[in-house]
Amino acid sequence: MRTGMLLLRELQGEICQCGSHKFQRQTFCWECYHRLPKTMQNALYKRLSDGYEGAYMTALQFLRGAQ
Protein backbone atom coordinates (compact mmCIF):
# COMPACT_ATOMS: atom_id res chain seq x y z
CA MET A 1 0.00 0.00 0.00
CA ARG A 2 2.94 2.34 0.63
CA THR A 3 3.83 2.31 -3.07
CA GLY A 4 0.24 3.17 -3.95
CA MET A 5 0.31 6.19 -1.66
CA LEU A 6 3.58 7.41 -3.20
CA LEU A 7 2.14 7.05 -6.69
CA LEU A 8 -1.03 8.85 -5.67
CA ARG A 9 1.05 11.72 -4.30
CA GLU A 10 3.01 11.83 -7.55
CA LEU A 11 -0.23 11.95 -9.57
CA GLN A 12 -1.31 14.92 -7.47
CA GLY A 13 1.99 16.71 -8.08
CA GLU A 14 2.96 19.04 -10.89
CA ILE A 15 6.54 17.90 -11.49
CA CYS A 16 7.34 15.03 -13.85
CA GLN A 17 10.04 12.47 -13.09
CA CYS A 18 12.24 14.32 -15.63
CA GLY A 19 11.85 17.61 -13.74
CA SER A 20 9.49 19.27 -16.22
CA HIS A 21 6.04 20.63 -15.41
CA LYS A 22 3.10 18.25 -15.70
CA PHE A 23 -0.57 18.59 -14.93
CA GLN A 24 -2.09 17.08 -11.83
CA ARG A 25 -3.68 13.65 -12.36
CA GLN A 26 -1.26 12.94 -15.21
CA THR A 27 1.57 10.49 -14.73
CA PHE A 28 4.18 12.25 -16.86
CA CYS A 29 4.70 15.52 -18.74
CA TRP A 30 3.60 15.68 -22.38
CA GLU A 31 7.08 14.98 -23.74
CA CYS A 32 7.75 11.93 -21.55
CA TYR A 33 4.28 10.53 -22.14
CA HIS A 34 4.65 10.77 -25.92
CA ARG A 35 8.06 9.07 -25.84
CA LEU A 36 6.34 5.93 -24.56
CA PRO A 37 5.04 3.26 -26.94
CA LYS A 38 1.26 3.35 -27.33
CA THR A 39 0.81 0.15 -25.31
CA MET A 40 2.61 1.72 -22.34
CA GLN A 41 0.56 4.90 -22.68
CA ASN A 42 -2.66 2.90 -22.59
CA ALA A 43 -1.54 0.86 -19.57
CA LEU A 44 -1.19 4.08 -17.54
CA TYR A 45 -4.98 4.40 -17.54
CA LYS A 46 -5.34 1.39 -15.25
CA ARG A 47 -6.61 1.99 -11.73
CA LEU A 48 -4.15 2.20 -8.86
CA SER A 49 -5.14 -1.19 -7.49
CA ASP A 50 -5.62 -2.80 -10.90
CA GLY A 51 -2.18 -2.72 -12.50
CA TYR A 52 -1.24 0.97 -12.53
CA GLU A 53 1.78 0.37 -10.29
CA GLY A 54 3.30 -2.13 -12.73
CA ALA A 55 2.48 0.05 -15.73
CA TYR A 56 4.13 3.03 -14.05
CA MET A 57 7.29 1.11 -13.18
CA THR A 58 7.57 -0.28 -16.73
CA ALA A 59 7.13 3.20 -18.24
CA LEU A 60 9.63 4.72 -15.81
CA GLN A 61 12.26 2.09 -16.67
CA PHE A 62 11.65 2.70 -20.37
CA LEU A 63 12.07 6.46 -19.99
CA ARG A 64 15.18 6.18 -17.85
CA GLY A 65 16.72 3.80 -20.38
CA ALA A 66 15.91 6.21 -23.21
CA GLN A 67 17.65 9.20 -21.60
C-alpha positions, 0 to 999 in steps of 0.5 A: 500500500505504501507504493500506492500512496507514493504514486497517488502523491506523484499523480497529485503533483505538478513535477514530472520524473524528468523535472518538467512541469506536468498537470495534476492527475497525469503520470508524466509531462507531455514529452515523456508521455509521448516518448512511450510506446502506445501500449505503455501509454494505454496501460497508464490508464489502469486503476491504482489497485488494478495494475497501474503500479506495474504500468508506471514502473515499466514506463519509468524504466523505459524512460530512464533507459531512453535518456 
